[in-house]
Amino acid sequence: MVTVVGLQFGILMAGAILTETIFAWPGVGKWMYDAVMQRDYMVIQGGTLIIATVFVVVNLVVDVLYAVINPRISVR
């Protein structure tokens, strides 16, 4: 269950770009979309780095929580 919640976070981040663009809500998704439309490569690289870093940190937290919740798993 914990693993599924962590993986769903990535889908949530990908869906933010579509949702924010359709409804014109300000946020990371709209920011990235506007950068792509204006060909602002530095913003695209920075946004991709931020989203990827957050995704990796969430997956790391999920893996550590999985080891805490299930005592049969050992972290070595």
All heavy atoms as a GROMACS GRO file, in nm:
protein
  585
    1MET      N    1   0.082  -0.119   0.000
    1MET     CA    2   0.000   0.000   0.000
    1MET      C    3   0.087   0.126   0.000
    1MET      O    4   0.057   0.221  -0.071
    1MET     CB    5  -0.091  -0.003   0.123
    1MET     CG    6  -0.175   0.116   0.139
    1MET     SD    7  -0.339   0.077   0.085
    1MET     CE    8  -0.423   0.224   0.126
    2VAL      N    9   0.191   0.125   0.080
    2VAL     CA   10   0.279   0.242   0.087
    2VAL      C   11   0.348   0.265  -0.047
    2VAL      O   12   0.362   0.379  -0.092
    2VAL     CB   13   0.384   0.222   0.200
    2VAL    CG1   14   0.481   0.337   0.204
    2VAL    CG2   15   0.314   0.209   0.334
    3THR      N   16   0.388   0.158  -0.112
    3THR     CA   17   0.455   0.169  -0.242
    3THR      C   18   0.361   0.229  -0.346
    3THR      O   19   0.402   0.314  -0.426
    3THR     CB   20   0.504   0.031  -0.288
    3THR    OG1   21   0.585  -0.025  -0.186
    3THR    CG2   22   0.582   0.040  -0.416
    4VAL      N   23   0.238   0.187  -0.346
    4VAL     CA   24   0.140   0.238  -0.442
    4VAL      C   25   0.116   0.387  -0.420
    4VAL      O   26   0.108   0.464  -0.517
    4VAL     CB   27   0.008   0.158  -0.432
    4VAL    CG1   28  -0.100   0.221  -0.517
    4VAL    CG2   29   0.031   0.015  -0.473
    5VAL      N   30   0.108   0.430  -0.296
    5VAL     CA   31   0.089   0.572  -0.267
    5VAL      C   32   0.207   0.653  -0.318
    5VAL      O   33   0.190   0.762  -0.375
    5VAL     CB   34   0.067   0.593  -0.115
    5VAL    CG1   35   0.070   0.741  -0.080
    5VAL    CG2   36  -0.063   0.532  -0.070
    6GLY      N   37   0.327   0.603  -0.299
    6GLY     CA   38   0.446   0.672  -0.348
    6GLY      C   39   0.450   0.682  -0.499
    6GLY      O   40   0.487   0.785  -0.555
    7LEU      N   41   0.410   0.576  -0.567
    7LEU     CA   42   0.408   0.580  -0.714
    7LEU      C   43   0.298   0.669  -0.767
    7LEU      O   44   0.312   0.731  -0.873
    7LEU     CB   45   0.394   0.438  -0.768
    7LEU     CG   46   0.514   0.346  -0.744
    7LEU    CD1   47   0.483   0.206  -0.794
    7LEU    CD2   48   0.637   0.400  -0.813
    8GLN      N   49   0.188   0.677  -0.696
    8GLN     CA   50   0.079   0.765  -0.738
    8GLN      C   51   0.119   0.912  -0.733
    8GLN      O   52   0.063   0.995  -0.803
    8GLN     CB   53  -0.045   0.742  -0.652
    8GLN     CG   54  -0.114   0.610  -0.677
    8GLN     CD   55  -0.171   0.601  -0.817
    8GLN    OE1   56  -0.222   0.698  -0.871
    8GLN    NE2   57  -0.159   0.484  -0.876
    9PHE      N   58   0.217   0.944  -0.649
    9PHE     CA   59   0.264   1.082  -0.641
    9PHE      C   60   0.322   1.128  -0.774
    9PHE      O   61   0.304   1.242  -0.816
    9PHE     CB   62   0.368   1.097  -0.530
    9PHE     CG   63   0.414   1.237  -0.510
    9PHE    CD1   64   0.334   1.328  -0.443
    9PHE    CD2   65   0.535   1.280  -0.561
    9PHE    CE1   66   0.375   1.458  -0.425
    9PHE    CE2   67   0.576   1.410  -0.544
    9PHE     CZ   68   0.496   1.499  -0.476
   10GLY      N   69   0.394   1.039  -0.844
   10GLY     CA   70   0.448   1.073  -0.975
   10GLY      C   71   0.338   1.100  -1.076
   10GLY      O   72   0.349   1.192  -1.158
   11ILE      N   73   0.233   1.023  -1.071
   11ILE     CA   74   0.120   1.044  -1.161
   11ILE      C   75   0.051   1.176  -1.129
   11ILE      O   76   0.007   1.249  -1.218
   11ILE     CB   77   0.023   0.925  -1.153
   11ILE    CG1   78   0.092   0.799  -1.204
   11ILE    CG2   79  -0.106   0.952  -1.229
   11ILE    CD1   80   0.016   0.671  -1.180
   12LEU      N   81   0.046   1.209  -1.000
   12LEU     CA   82  -0.012   1.336  -0.958
   12LEU      C   83   0.067   1.454  -1.014
   12LEU      O   84   0.009   1.552  -1.061
   12LEU     CB   85  -0.016   1.342  -0.806
   12LEU     CG   86  -0.072   1.469  -0.743
   12LEU    CD1   87  -0.224   1.466  -0.753
   12LEU    CD2   88  -0.030   1.480  -0.600
   13MET      N   89   0.199   1.444  -1.010
   13MET     CA   90   0.283   1.552  -1.063
   13MET      C   91   0.266   1.565  -1.215
   13MET      O   92   0.263   1.677  -1.267
   13MET     CB   93   0.430   1.525  -1.031
   13MET     CG   94   0.464   1.533  -0.884
   13MET     SD   95   0.444   1.696  -0.815
   13MET     CE   96   0.584   1.779  -0.884
   14ALA      N   97   0.255   1.455  -1.285
   14ALA     CA   98   0.236   1.460  -1.430
   14ALA      C   99   0.098   1.517  -1.464
   14ALA      O  100   0.083   1.592  -1.560
   14ALA     CB  101   0.252   1.322  -1.490
   15GLY      N  102  -0.002   1.482  -1.386
   15GLY     CA  103  -0.136   1.533  -1.409
   15GLY      C  104  -0.151   1.680  -1.376
   15GLY      O  105  -0.242   1.748  -1.426
   16ALA      N  106  -0.062   1.734  -1.294
   16ALA     CA  107  -0.069   1.876  -1.257
   16ALA      C  108  -0.048   1.965  -1.379
   16ALA      O  109  -0.115   2.068  -1.393
   16ALA     CB  110   0.034   1.908  -1.150
   17ILE      N  111   0.040   1.925  -1.468
   17ILE     CA  112   0.066   2.006  -1.587
   17ILE      C  113  -0.060   2.014  -1.673
   17ILE      O  114  -0.100   2.123  -1.716
   17ILE     CB  115   0.184   1.949  -1.667
   17ILE    CG1  116   0.311   1.960  -1.584
   17ILE    CG2  117   0.201   2.019  -1.801
   17ILE    CD1  118   0.432   1.895  -1.645
   18LEU      N  119  -0.125   1.904  -1.695
   18LEU     CA  120  -0.247   1.902  -1.776
   18LEU      C  121  -0.360   1.978  -1.709
   18LEU      O  122  -0.426   2.061  -1.772
   18LEU     CB  123  -0.288   1.757  -1.803
   18LEU     CG  124  -0.414   1.737  -1.886
   18LEU    CD1  125  -0.391   1.789  -2.027
   18LEU    CD2  126  -0.453   1.592  -1.888
   19THR      N  127  -0.382   1.952  -1.582
   19THR     CA  128  -0.493   2.017  -1.510
   19THR      C  129  -0.473   2.167  -1.500
   19THR      O  130  -0.567   2.244  -1.525
   19THR     CB  131  -0.506   1.957  -1.369
   19THR    OG1  132  -0.522   1.816  -1.380
   19THR    CG2  133  -0.623   2.016  -1.295
   20GLU      N  134  -0.355   2.211  -1.465
   20GLU     CA  135  -0.330   2.354  -1.451
   20GLU      C  136  -0.336   2.426  -1.584
   20GLU      O  137  -0.375   2.543  -1.590
   20GLU     CB  138  -0.195   2.377  -1.384
   20GLU     CG  139  -0.194   2.336  -1.238
   20GLU     CD  140  -0.058   2.346  -1.175
   20GLU    OE1  141   0.035   2.397  -1.240
   20GLU    OE2  142  -0.044   2.303  -1.060
   21THR      N  143  -0.299   2.358  -1.691
   21THR     CA  144  -0.306   2.421  -1.823
   21THR      C  145  -0.451   2.435  -1.869
   21THR      O  146  -0.491   2.541  -1.919
   21THR     CB  147  -0.227   2.337  -1.925
   21THR    OG1  148  -0.092   2.326  -1.880
   21THR    CG2  149  -0.230   2.400  -2.061
   22ILE      N  150  -0.532   2.333  -1.849
   22ILE     CA  151  -0.671   2.337  -1.893
   22ILE      C  152  -0.750   2.442  -1.816
   22ILE      O  153  -0.825   2.521  -1.874
   22ILE     CB  154  -0.736   2.199  -1.880
   22ILE    CG1  155  -0.677   2.103  -1.983
   22ILE    CG2  156  -0.888   2.207  -1.896
   22ILE    CD1  157  -0.722   1.961  -1.969
   23PHE      N  158  -0.735   2.446  -1.685
   23PHE     CA  159  -0.814   2.537  -1.603
   23PHE      C  160  -0.746   2.670  -1.575
   23PHE      O  161  -0.800   2.753  -1.503
   23PHE     CB  162  -0.851   2.469  -1.470
   23PHE     CG  163  -0.943   2.352  -1.488
   23PHE    CD1  164  -0.897   2.223  -1.466
   23PHE    CD2  165  -1.074   2.369  -1.529
   23PHE    CE1  166  -0.980   2.114  -1.483
   23PHE    CE2  167  -1.158   2.261  -1.548
   23PHE     CZ  168  -1.112   2.133  -1.524
   24ALA      N  169  -0.627   2.692  -1.631
   24ALA     CA  170  -0.550   2.816  -1.616
   24ALA      C  171  -0.524   2.848  -1.470
   24ALA      O  172  -0.531   2.963  -1.427
   24ALA     CB  173  -0.620   2.932  -1.686
   25TRP      N  174  -0.495   2.746  -1.392
   25TRP     CA  175  -0.458   2.765  -1.251
   25TRP      C  176  -0.308   2.791  -1.244
   25TRP      O  177  -0.229   2.726  -1.312
   25TRP     CB  178  -0.489   2.641  -1.169
   25TRP     CG  179  -0.635   2.612  -1.151
   25TRP    CD1  180  -0.738   2.697  -1.171
   25TRP    CD2  181  -0.692   2.488  -1.112
   25TRP    NE1  182  -0.857   2.634  -1.146
   25TRP    CE2  183  -0.831   2.505  -1.109
   25TRP    CE3  184  -0.640   2.364  -1.079
   25TRP    CZ2  185  -0.918   2.404  -1.074
   25TRP    CZ3  186  -0.726   2.264  -1.043
   25TRP    CH2  187  -0.864   2.284  -1.040
   26PRO      N  188  -0.267   2.885  -1.160
   26PRO     CA  189  -0.122   2.906  -1.146
   26PRO      C  190  -0.059   2.794  -1.064
   26PRO      O  191  -0.118   2.744  -0.969
   26PRO     CB  192  -0.114   3.040  -1.070
   26PRO     CG  193  -0.243   3.051  -0.998
   26PRO     CD  194  -0.347   2.980  -1.083
   27GLY      N  195   0.058   2.753  -1.104
   27GLY     CA  196   0.128   2.646  -1.032
   27GLY      C  197   0.246   2.598  -1.114
   27GLY      O  198   0.282   2.656  -1.216
   28VAL      N  199   0.306   2.490  -1.069
   28VAL     CA  200   0.425   2.436  -1.134
   28VAL      C  201   0.391   2.388  -1.275
   28VAL      O  202   0.469   2.408  -1.369
   28VAL     CB  203   0.486   2.323  -1.050
   28VAL    CG1  204   0.601   2.257  -1.123
   28VAL    CG2  205   0.532   2.375  -0.915
   29GLY      N  206   0.277   2.326  -1.292
   29GLY     CA  207   0.238   2.276  -1.425
   29GLY      C  208   0.220   2.388  -1.525
   29GLY      O  209   0.269   2.380  -1.638
   30LYS      N  210   0.152   2.492  -1.486
   30LYS     CA  211   0.132   2.608  -1.574
   30LYS      C  212   0.265   2.678  -1.602
   30LYS      O  213   0.290   2.721  -1.714
   30LYS     CB  214   0.032   2.705  -1.509
   30LYS     CG  215   0.001   2.827  -1.590
   30LYS     CD  216  -0.098   2.796  -1.699
   30LYS     CE  217  -0.150   2.926  -1.758
   30LYS     NZ  218  -0.118   2.936  -1.897
   31TRP      N  219   0.349   2.684  -1.500
   31TRP     CA  220   0.481   2.744  -1.515
   31TRP      C  221   0.564   2.669  -1.618
   31TRP      O  222   0.628   2.728  -1.705
   31TRP     CB  223   0.548   2.746  -1.378
   31TRP     CG  224   0.687   2.796  -1.372
   31TRP    CD1  225   0.732   2.920  -1.409
   31TRP    CD2  226   0.801   2.725  -1.325
   31TRP    NE1  227   0.866   2.928  -1.387
   31TRP    CE2  228   0.911   2.811  -1.335
   31TRP    CE3  229   0.819   2.597  -1.273
   31TRP    CZ2  230   1.039   2.772  -1.297
   31TRP    CZ3  231   0.946   2.559  -1.235
   31TRP    CH2  232   1.054   2.646  -1.247
   32MET      N  233   0.561   2.536  -1.610
   32MET     CA  234   0.635   2.455  -1.706
   32MET      C  235   0.577   2.467  -1.846
   32MET      O  236   0.650   2.477  -1.944
   32MET     CB  237   0.636   2.307  -1.662
   32MET     CG  238   0.722   2.278  -1.541
   32MET     SD  239   0.896   2.287  -1.578
   32MET     CE  240   0.915   2.143  -1.679
   33TYR      N  241   0.445   2.468  -1.856
   33TYR     CA  242   0.381   2.481  -1.987
   33TYR      C  243   0.417   2.614  -2.053
   33TYR      O  244   0.449   2.618  -2.172
   33TYR     CB  245   0.229   2.468  -1.972
   33TYR     CG  246   0.154   2.487  -2.101
   33TYR    CD1  247   0.149   2.386  -2.196
   33TYR    CD2  248   0.090   2.607  -2.129
   33TYR    CE1  249   0.082   2.403  -2.316
   33TYR    CE2  250   0.023   2.625  -2.248
   33TYR     CZ  251   0.019   2.524  -2.341
   33TYR     OH  252  -0.048   2.543  -2.459
   34ASP      N  253   0.410   2.721  -1.976
   34ASP     CA  254   0.446   2.853  -2.029
   34ASP      C  255   0.592   2.857  -2.073
   34ASP      O  256   0.625   2.919  -2.174
   34ASP     CB  257   0.418   2.963  -1.927
   34ASP     CG  258   0.270   2.985  -1.904
   34ASP    OD1  259   0.188   2.944  -1.990
   34ASP    OD2  260   0.235   3.043  -1.798
   35ALA      N  261   0.680   2.792  -1.999
   35ALA     CA  262   0.822   2.788  -2.035
   35ALA      C  263   0.842   2.712  -2.166
   35ALA      O  264   0.923   2.753  -2.250
   35ALA     CB  265   0.903   2.723  -1.923
   36VAL      N  266   0.769   2.604  -2.185
   36VAL     CA  267   0.780   2.528  -2.310
   36VAL      C  268   0.730   2.612  -2.427
   36VAL      O  269   0.791   2.616  -2.533
   36VAL     CB  270   0.703   2.394  -2.299
   36VAL    CG1  271   0.692   2.328  -2.435
   36VAL    CG2  272   0.771   2.302  -2.200
   37MET      N  273   0.619   2.681  -2.408
   37MET     CA  274   0.563   2.763  -2.516
   37MET      C  275   0.655   2.880  -2.552
   37MET      O  276   0.659   2.923  -2.667
   37MET     CB  277   0.425   2.816  -2.476
   37MET     CG  278   0.318   2.710  -2.475
   37MET     SD  279   0.293   2.645  -2.642
   37MET     CE  280   0.316   2.474  -2.616
   38GLN      N  281   0.730   2.932  -2.455
   38GLN     CA  282   0.820   3.044  -2.480
   38GLN      C  283   0.962   3.000  -2.510
   38GLN      O  284   1.051   3.083  -2.529
   38GLN     CB  285   0.820   3.138  -2.359
   38GLN     CG  286   0.687   3.203  -2.335
   38GLN     CD  287   0.685   3.282  -2.206
   38GLN    OE1  288   0.785   3.294  -2.136
   38GLN    NE2  289   0.569   3.336  -2.173
   39ARG      N  290   0.985   2.869  -2.511
   39ARG     CA  291   1.116   2.808  -2.535
   39ARG      C  292   1.221   2.862  -2.437
   39ARG      O  293   1.334   2.895  -2.475
   39ARG     CB  294   1.161   2.831  -2.678
   39ARG     CG  295   1.075   2.759  -2.776
   39ARG     CD  296   1.124   2.775  -2.915
   39ARG     NE  297   1.033   2.702  -3.004
   39ARG     CZ  298   1.037   2.713  -3.133
   39ARG    NH1  299   1.128   2.787  -3.191
   39ARG    NH2  300   0.953   2.646  -3.207
   40ASP      N  301   1.183   2.869  -2.311
   40ASP     CA  302   1.273   2.913  -2.206
   40ASP      C  303   1.340   2.789  -2.147
   40ASP      O  304   1.292   2.727  -2.053
   40ASP     CB  305   1.194   2.989  -2.099
   40ASP     CG  306   1.282   3.062  -2.001
   40ASP    OD1  307   1.406   3.045  -2.010
   40ASP    OD2  308   1.229   3.135  -1.916
   41TYR      N  309   1.455   2.753  -2.205
   41TYR     CA  310   1.519   2.626  -2.173
   41TYR      C  311   1.571   2.618  -2.030
   41TYR      O  312   1.570   2.512  -1.970
   41TYR     CB  313   1.632   2.598  -2.272
   41TYR     CG  314   1.581   2.582  -2.413
   41TYR    CD1  315   1.617   2.672  -2.512
   41TYR    CD2  316   1.496   2.479  -2.446
   41TYR    CE1  317   1.570   2.659  -2.641
   41TYR    CE2  318   1.447   2.464  -2.575
   41TYR     CZ  319   1.485   2.555  -2.673
   41TYR     OH  320   1.436   2.542  -2.799
   42MET      N  321   1.615   2.731  -1.975
   42MET     CA  322   1.664   2.729  -1.837
   42MET      C  323   1.551   2.697  -1.739
   42MET      O  324   1.570   2.623  -1.643
   42MET     CB  325   1.728   2.863  -1.802
   42MET     CG  326   1.852   2.894  -1.884
   42MET     SD  327   1.983   2.775  -1.860
   42MET     CE  328   2.039   2.823  -1.700
   43VAL      N  329   1.433   2.754  -1.762
   43VAL     CA  330   1.318   2.726  -1.675
   43VAL      C  331   1.274   2.580  -1.692
   43VAL      O  332   1.238   2.514  -1.593
   43VAL     CB  333   1.203   2.824  -1.704
   43VAL    CG1  334   1.079   2.787  -1.626
   43VAL    CG2  335   1.245   2.966  -1.672
   44ILE      N  336   1.275   2.530  -1.813
   44ILE     CA  337   1.237   2.390  -1.838
   44ILE      C  338   1.333   2.297  -1.764
   44ILE      O  339   1.289   2.202  -1.698
   44ILE     CB  340   1.236   2.359  -1.989
   44ILE    CG1  341   1.128   2.441  -2.059
   44ILE    CG2  342   1.215   2.211  -2.013
   44ILE    CD1  343   1.137   2.436  -2.210
   45GLN      N  344   1.463   2.323  -1.773
   45GLN     CA  345   1.561   2.239  -1.703
   45GLN      C  346   1.544   2.248  -1.552
   45GLN      O  347   1.551   2.147  -1.482
   45GLN     CB  348   1.703   2.281  -1.742
   45GLN     CG  349   1.740   2.243  -1.882
   45GLN     CD  350   1.878   2.294  -1.922
   45GLN    OE1  351   1.935   2.380  -1.856
   45GLN    NE2  352   1.930   2.240  -2.030
   46GLY      N  353   1.524   2.369  -1.501
   46GLY     CA  354   1.506   2.386  -1.357
   46GLY      C  355   1.380   2.319  -1.307
   46GLY      O  356   1.380   2.253  -1.202
   47GLY      N  357   1.270   2.334  -1.380
   47GLY     CA  358   1.144   2.270  -1.341
   47GLY      C  359   1.153   2.119  -1.345
   47GLY      O  360   1.103   2.051  -1.255
   48THR      N  361   1.220   2.067  -1.446
   48THR     CA  362   1.238   1.922  -1.456
   48THR      C  363   1.324   1.871  -1.341
   48THR      O  364   1.295   1.766  -1.282
   48THR     CB  365   1.302   1.886  -1.590
   48THR    OG1  366   1.221   1.936  -1.696
   48THR    CG2  367   1.318   1.736  -1.606
   49LEU      N  368   1.427   1.946  -1.307
   49LEU     CA  369   1.513   1.908  -1.195
   49LEU      C  370   1.436   1.910  -1.063
   49LEU      O  371   1.449   1.818  -0.982
   49LEU     CB  372   1.633   2.002  -1.187
   49LEU     CG  373   1.733   1.974  -1.075
   49LEU    CD1  374   1.801   1.840  -1.099
   49LEU    CD2  375   1.835   2.085  -1.067
   50ILE      N  376   1.353   2.011  -1.042
   50ILE     CA  377   1.274   2.020  -0.919
   50ILE      C  378   1.176   1.904  -0.909
   50ILE      O  379   1.166   1.837  -0.806
   50ILE     CB  380   1.200   2.155  -0.912
   50ILE    CG1  381   1.299   2.268  -0.889
   50ILE    CG2  382   1.093   2.154  -0.803
   50ILE    CD1  383   1.239   2.406  -0.905
   51ILE      N  384   1.103   1.878  -1.016
   51ILE     CA  385   1.004   1.769  -1.016
   51ILE      C  386   1.072   1.634  -0.996
   51ILE      O  387   1.025   1.550  -0.918
   51ILE     CB  388   0.920   1.773  -1.145
   51ILE    CG1  389   0.831   1.898  -1.146
   51ILE    CG2  390   0.836   1.647  -1.160
   51ILE    CD1  391   0.760   1.923  -1.278
   52ALA      N  392   1.184   1.611  -1.064
   52ALA     CA  393   1.256   1.484  -1.049
   52ALA      C  394   1.311   1.467  -0.908
   52ALA      O  395   1.305   1.357  -0.851
   52ALA     CB  396   1.369   1.476  -1.152
   53THR      N  397   1.362   1.574  -0.850
   53THR     CA  398   1.416   1.567  -0.714
   53THR      C  399   1.307   1.536  -0.614
   53THR      O  400   1.325   1.451  -0.525
   53THR     CB  401   1.486   1.699  -0.677
   53THR    OG1  402   1.590   1.725  -0.772
   53THR    CG2  403   1.545   1.693  -0.538
   54VAL      N  404   1.194   1.600  -0.627
   54VAL     CA  405   1.082   1.574  -0.537
   54VAL      C  406   1.036   1.428  -0.552
   54VAL      O  407   1.009   1.360  -0.452
   54VAL     CB  408   0.965   1.672  -0.563
   54VAL    CG1  409   0.839   1.629  -0.491
   54VAL    CG2  410   1.005   1.812  -0.522
   55PHE      N  411   1.029   1.380  -0.674
   55PHE     CA  412   0.987   1.241  -0.698
   55PHE      C  413   1.085   1.141  -0.635
   55PHE      O  414   1.044   1.044  -0.572
   55PHE     CB  415   0.974   1.217  -0.848
   55PHE     CG  416   0.919   1.083  -0.882
   55PHE    CD1  417   0.786   1.053  -0.859
   55PHE    CD2  418   0.999   0.986  -0.937
   55PHE    CE1  419   0.734   0.928  -0.890
   55PHE    CE2  420   0.949   0.861  -0.968
   55PHE     CZ  421   0.816   0.833  -0.944
   56VAL      N  422   1.215   1.166  -0.649
   56VAL     CA  423   1.316   1.077  -0.592
   56VAL      C  424   1.308   1.080  -0.439
   56VAL      O  425   1.317   0.975  -0.373
   56VAL     CB  426   1.457   1.114  -0.642
   56VAL    CG1  427   1.565   1.045  -0.562
   56VAL    CG2  428   1.471   1.080  -0.789
   57VAL      N  429   1.291   1.198  -0.381
   57VAL     CA  430   1.282   1.208  -0.235
   57VAL      C  431   1.158   1.136  -0.183
   57VAL      O  432   1.165   1.066  -0.081
   57VAL     CB  433   1.285   1.356  -0.191
   57VAL    CG1  434   1.246   1.371  -0.046
   57VAL    CG2  435   1.421   1.417  -0.216
   58VAL      N  436   1.046   1.151  -0.252
   58VAL     CA  437   0.924   1.081  -0.210
   58VAL      C  438   0.944   0.930  -0.217
   58VAL      O  439   0.904   0.857  -0.125
   58VAL     CB  440   0.803   1.126  -0.295
   58VAL    CG1  441   0.685   1.033  -0.277
   58VAL    CG2  442   0.764   1.268  -0.260
   59ASN      N  443   1.007   0.881  -0.322
   59ASN     CA  444   1.032   0.737  -0.332
   59ASN      C  445   1.130   0.688  -0.226
   59ASN      O  446   1.115   0.578  -0.175
   59ASN     CB  447   1.083   0.701  -0.472
   59ASN     CG  448   0.970   0.690  -0.570
   59ASN    OD1  449   0.869   0.629  -0.541
   59ASN    ND2  450   0.988   0.750  -0.687
   60LEU      N  451   1.228   0.769  -0.191
   60LEU     CA  452   1.320   0.733  -0.083
   60LEU      C  453   1.246   0.723   0.050
   60LEU      O  454   1.265   0.628   0.126
   60LEU     CB  455   1.433   0.834  -0.074
   60LEU     CG  456   1.533   0.812   0.040
   60LEU    CD1  457   1.610   0.684   0.017
   60LEU    CD2  458   1.625   0.930   0.053
   61VAL      N  459   1.160   0.820   0.077
   61VAL     CA  460   1.080   0.818   0.200
   61VAL      C  461   0.990   0.695   0.203
   61VAL      O  462   0.975   0.629   0.306
   61VAL     CB  463   1.000   0.948   0.215
   61VAL    CG1  464   0.898   0.939   0.325
   61VAL    CG2  465   1.094   1.066   0.240
   62VAL      N  466   0.930   0.662   0.089
   62VAL     CA  467   0.844   0.543   0.082
   62VAL      C  468   0.924   0.417   0.112
   62VAL      O  469   0.878   0.330   0.187
   62VAL     CB  470   0.776   0.535  -0.056
   62VAL    CG1  471   0.716   0.398  -0.080
   62VAL    CG2  472   0.670   0.642  -0.068
   63ASP      N  473   1.044   0.404   0.057
   63ASP     CA  474   1.126   0.285   0.081
   63ASP      C  475   1.166   0.275   0.228
   63ASP      O  476   1.165   0.166   0.286
   63ASP     CB  477   1.250   0.287  -0.007
   63ASP     CG  478   1.218   0.259  -0.152
   63ASP    OD1  479   1.108   0.205  -0.179
   63ASP    OD2  480   1.302   0.292  -0.239
   64VAL      N  481   1.201   0.386   0.289
   64VAL     CA  482   1.238   0.383   0.431
   64VAL      C  483   1.116   0.351   0.517
   64VAL      O  484   1.125   0.273   0.612
   64VAL     CB  485   1.303   0.518   0.472
   64VAL    CG1  486   1.320   0.527   0.622
   64VAL    CG2  487   1.436   0.535   0.401
   65LEU      N  488   1.001   0.410   0.485
   65LEU     CA  489   0.879   0.379   0.560
   65LEU      C  490   0.841   0.232   0.545
   65LEU      O  491   0.792   0.172   0.641
   65LEU     CB  492   0.764   0.467   0.512
   65LEU     CG  493   0.754   0.605   0.572
   65LEU    CD1  494   0.643   0.684   0.506
   65LEU    CD2  495   0.732   0.597   0.721
   66TYR      N  496   0.863   0.177   0.429
   66TYR     CA  497   0.832   0.036   0.407
   66TYR      C  498   0.917  -0.052   0.498
   66TYR      O  499   0.868  -0.150   0.554
   66TYR     CB  500   0.853   0.000   0.261
   66TYR     CG  501   0.800  -0.135   0.223
   66TYR    CD1  502   0.664  -0.160   0.223
   66TYR    CD2  503   0.886  -0.238   0.189
   66TYR    CE1  504   0.613  -0.285   0.188
   66TYR    CE2  505   0.837  -0.363   0.154
   66TYR     CZ  506   0.701  -0.386   0.154
   66TYR     OH  507   0.652  -0.509   0.121
   67ALA      N  508   1.044  -0.015   0.515
   67ALA     CA  509   1.132  -0.091   0.604
   67ALA      C  510   1.092  -0.072   0.750
   67ALA      O  511   1.106  -0.164   0.831
   67ALA     CB  512   1.276  -0.049   0.583
   68VAL      N  513   1.040   0.045   0.785
   68VAL     CA  514   0.996   0.069   0.923
   68VAL      C  515   0.867  -0.006   0.952
   68VAL      O  516   0.851  -0.063   1.061
   68VAL     CB  517   0.979   0.221   0.948
   68VAL    CG1  518   0.909   0.248   1.080
   68VAL    CG2  519   1.113   0.291   0.942
   69ILE      N  520   0.775  -0.005   0.858
   69ILE     CA  521   0.645  -0.069   0.879
   69ILE      C  522   0.657  -0.221   0.883
   69ILE      O  523   0.594  -0.286   0.967
   69ILE     CB  524   0.546  -0.025   0.768
   69ILE    CG1  525   0.512   0.122   0.785
   69ILE    CG2  526   0.421  -0.109   0.770
   69ILE    CD1  527   0.433   0.179   0.669
   70ASN      N  528   0.738  -0.277   0.795
   70ASN     CA  529   0.752  -0.422   0.787
   70ASN      C  530   0.886  -0.463   0.849
   70ASN      O  531   0.992  -0.445   0.788
   70ASN     CB  532   0.746  -0.467   0.641
   70ASN     CG  533   0.734  -0.616   0.627
   70ASN    OD1  534   0.744  -0.690   0.725
   70ASN    ND2  535   0.716  -0.661   0.504
   71PRO      N  536   0.887  -0.520   0.969
   71PRO     CA  537   1.012  -0.553   1.035
   71PRO      C  538   1.092  -0.666   0.966
   71PRO      O  539   1.208  -0.685   0.995
   71PRO     CB  540   0.970  -0.593   1.177
   71PRO     CG  541   0.827  -0.629   1.166
   71PRO     CD  542   0.771  -0.551   1.050
   72ARG      N  543   1.028  -0.741   0.878
   72ARG     CA  544   1.100  -0.848   0.807
   72ARG      C  545   1.198  -0.792   0.704
   72ARG      O  546   1.290  -0.860   0.661
   72ARG     CB  547   1.001  -0.940   0.737
   72ARG     CG  548   0.914  -1.018   0.835
   72ARG     CD  549   0.815  -1.104   0.762
   72ARG     NE  550   0.719  -1.015   0.696
   72ARG     CZ  551   0.626  -1.056   0.611
   72ARG    NH1  552   0.618  -1.182   0.578
   72ARG    NH2  553   0.542  -0.969   0.558
   73ILE      N  554   1.178  -0.666   0.663
   73ILE     CA  555   1.267  -0.600   0.567
   73ILE      C  556   1.381  -0.537   0.645
   73ILE      O  557   1.361  -0.463   0.739
   73ILE     CB  558   1.192  -0.493   0.488
   73ILE    CG1  559   1.069  -0.547   0.419
   73ILE    CG2  560   1.284  -0.423   0.388
   73ILE    CD1  561   1.099  -0.651   0.314
   74SER      N  562   1.504  -0.566   0.603
   74SER     CA  563   1.619  -0.505   0.671
   74SER      C  564   1.688  -0.407   0.576
   74SER      O  565   1.704  -0.436   0.457
   74SER     CB  566   1.717  -0.612   0.716
   74SER     OG  567   1.770  -0.678   0.604
   75VAL      N  568   1.725  -0.295   0.631
   75VAL     CA  569   1.797  -0.194   0.552
   75VAL      C  570   1.946  -0.216   0.576
   75VAL      O  571   1.996  -0.203   0.685
   75VAL     CB  572   1.757  -0.052   0.596
   75VAL    CG1  573   1.831   0.051   0.516
   75VAL    CG2  574   1.607  -0.034   0.583
   76ARG      N  575   2.018  -0.255   0.470
   76ARG     CA  576   2.161  -0.282   0.484
   76ARG      C  577   2.241  -0.192   0.397
   76ARG      O  578   2.219  -0.154   0.294
   76ARG     CB  579   2.190  -0.426   0.448
   76ARG     CG  580   2.131  -0.519   0.547
   76ARG     CD  581   2.164  -0.660   0.509
   76ARG     NE  582   2.076  -0.750   0.580
   76ARG     CZ  583   2.106  -0.873   0.605
   76ARG    NH1  584   2.220  -0.921   0.566
   76ARG    NH2  585   2.022  -0.948   0.669
   0.00000   0.00000   0.00000
